[in-house]
Amino acid sequence: MRNDASSGFTLIEMLVAMVIVALGMSVAATTLIRSGSNFEARRIAREITTLASEARYSADRDGRPRALVFDVAARTLTAESGESLYVPEPFHVELASAESVGPGRIAFYPGGASSGGQVRLTSPRIEIVVKVDWLTSHIETMEALP
């Protein structure tokens, strides 16, 4: 058997390959960590949209107004059905709504109308706005980088 020094890899080549793999893994890990926060924000926005849709449907089905109420101190968004959503740190939530229904409330009425309003969910990496149209109760989600 012939022992040829040129066949195989040298220690330097192996170390260079390991450094390249390590750099690639660190970039991938950083990307996953950053997208994790965005994923959580999107999940919370979907749950806000679900609560609003259920309140809209319930108002139309039962023939009486329903509301979503945001409690700033408790960091919760609650539907009159009793379902609630806790918004964890580091997310900041603002709710803008009509003064006629009270602070921190979005009301849905039978027939498809609502008081209108928007829930703004922000973090250092993403901003998501869930808007409720006052005339049609159409719920729209918009996303932007801050």
C-alpha positions as CSV (number, residue, x, y, z in Angstrom):
1,M,0.0,0.0,0.0
2,R,1.2,3.4,-0.9
3,N,1.3,6.2,1.7
4,D,0.8,9.4,-0.3
5,A,1.1,12.6,1.7
6,S,-1.1,14.5,-0.8
7,S,-4.2,12.4,-0.3
8,G,-6.6,13.5,2.5
9,F,-6.9,16.8,4.3
10,T,-4.4,18.7,6.4
11,L,-5.1,19.9,9.9
12,I,-5.2,23.5,8.6
13,E,-7.8,22.6,6.0
14,M,-10.0,20.9,8.6
15,L,-9.7,23.9,10.9
16,V,-10.7,26.3,8.1
17,A,-13.7,24.2,7.3
18,M,-14.8,24.1,10.9
19,V,-14.5,27.9,11.3
20,I,-16.6,28.3,8.1
21,V,-19.3,26.0,9.5
22,A,-19.2,27.7,12.9
23,L,-19.7,31.2,11.3
24,G,-22.6,29.9,9.2
25,M,-24.2,28.4,12.3
26,S,-23.8,31.7,14.3
27,V,-25.5,33.7,11.5
28,A,-28.3,31.2,11.3
29,A,-28.8,31.3,15.1
30,T,-28.9,35.1,15.1
31,T,-31.5,35.1,12.3
32,L,-33.6,32.5,14.2
33,I,-33.5,34.5,17.4
34,R,-34.5,37.7,15.7
35,S,-37.3,36.0,13.8
36,G,-38.6,34.4,17.0
37,S,-39.6,37.8,18.4
38,N,-41.4,38.6,15.1
39,F,-43.1,35.2,15.2
40,E,-44.4,35.9,18.7
41,A,-45.7,39.3,17.6
42,R,-47.4,37.8,14.6
43,R,-49.0,35.1,16.9
44,I,-50.3,37.8,19.3
45,A,-51.7,39.8,16.4
46,R,-53.5,36.7,15.0
47,E,-55.0,36.1,18.5
48,I,-56.2,39.8,18.6
49,T,-57.7,39.4,15.2
50,T,-59.4,36.2,16.3
51,L,-60.9,37.8,19.5
52,A,-62.2,40.7,17.4
53,S,-63.7,38.4,14.8
54,E,-65.4,36.3,17.5
55,A,-66.8,39.5,19.1
56,R,-68.1,40.8,15.7
57,Y,-69.7,37.4,14.9
58,S,-71.2,37.1,18.4
59,A,-72.8,40.6,18.2
60,D,-74.4,39.8,14.9
61,R,-75.5,36.3,16.0
62,D,-76.9,37.4,19.4
63,G,-78.3,40.7,18.3
64,R,-76.6,42.7,21.0
65,P,-73.4,44.7,21.2
66,R,-70.1,43.1,22.2
67,A,-66.8,44.7,23.0
68,L,-63.1,44.1,23.3
69,V,-61.5,45.7,26.4
70,F,-57.8,46.4,26.9
71,D,-56.6,46.7,30.4
72,V,-53.3,48.5,30.3
73,A,-52.2,47.7,33.9
74,A,-52.9,43.9,33.5
75,R,-51.6,43.9,29.8
76,T,-54.7,41.9,28.8
77,L,-57.2,42.2,25.9
78,T,-60.5,40.7,27.0
79,A,-63.7,39.8,25.0
80,E,-67.1,40.0,26.8
81,S,-67.3,36.2,26.2
82,G,-64.6,35.9,28.9
83,E,-61.7,35.0,26.6
84,S,-58.6,37.0,27.2
85,L,-55.1,37.5,25.8
86,Y,-52.1,38.4,27.9
87,V,-49.5,40.5,26.0
88,P,-46.0,39.7,27.5
89,E,-43.0,41.9,27.7
90,P,-41.2,43.2,25.6
91,F,-44.3,44.1,23.5
92,H,-45.9,47.4,23.9
93,V,-49.6,47.7,23.2
94,E,-51.7,50.8,22.4
95,L,-55.4,50.7,21.7
96,A,-57.0,53.7,20.0
97,S,-60.8,53.7,19.9
98,A,-63.8,56.0,19.8
99,E,-64.4,58.0,23.0
100,S,-68.1,57.3,22.9
101,V,-67.6,53.6,23.9
102,G,-65.1,54.4,26.6
103,P,-61.3,54.2,26.9
104,G,-59.7,51.0,25.8
105,R,-62.8,49.5,24.2
106,I,-63.8,48.5,20.6
107,A,-67.5,47.8,20.4
108,F,-69.2,45.6,17.7
109,Y,-72.9,46.1,16.9
110,P,-75.5,43.9,15.4
111,G,-75.8,44.4,11.7
112,G,-72.0,44.6,11.1
113,A,-71.0,48.1,12.4
114,S,-68.5,48.8,15.1
115,S,-67.0,51.7,17.0
116,G,-63.8,51.2,15.1
117,G,-60.3,51.4,16.4
118,Q,-56.9,49.9,16.2
119,V,-54.5,47.9,18.4
120,R,-50.9,48.7,17.9
121,L,-48.4,46.0,18.9
122,T,-44.8,47.1,18.9
123,S,-41.4,45.7,19.9
124,P,-37.9,46.7,19.1
125,R,-38.0,44.7,15.9
126,I,-41.5,44.8,14.5
127,E,-44.7,46.8,14.6
128,I,-48.1,45.3,13.9
129,V,-51.4,47.2,13.7
130,V,-54.8,45.5,13.8
131,K,-57.4,47.9,12.5
132,V,-61.2,47.6,12.9
133,D,-63.2,49.6,10.4
134,W,-66.0,51.5,12.1
135,L,-68.5,51.1,9.2
136,T,-68.1,47.5,8.1
137,S,-66.2,46.0,11.1
138,H,-63.6,44.8,8.6
139,I,-60.5,43.6,10.5
140,E,-57.2,44.3,8.8
141,T,-53.6,43.5,10.0
142,M,-50.7,45.6,8.8
143,E,-47.0,44.9,9.6
144,A,-44.0,47.2,9.5
145,L,-40.5,47.3,10.7
146,P,-40.1,50.2,13.3
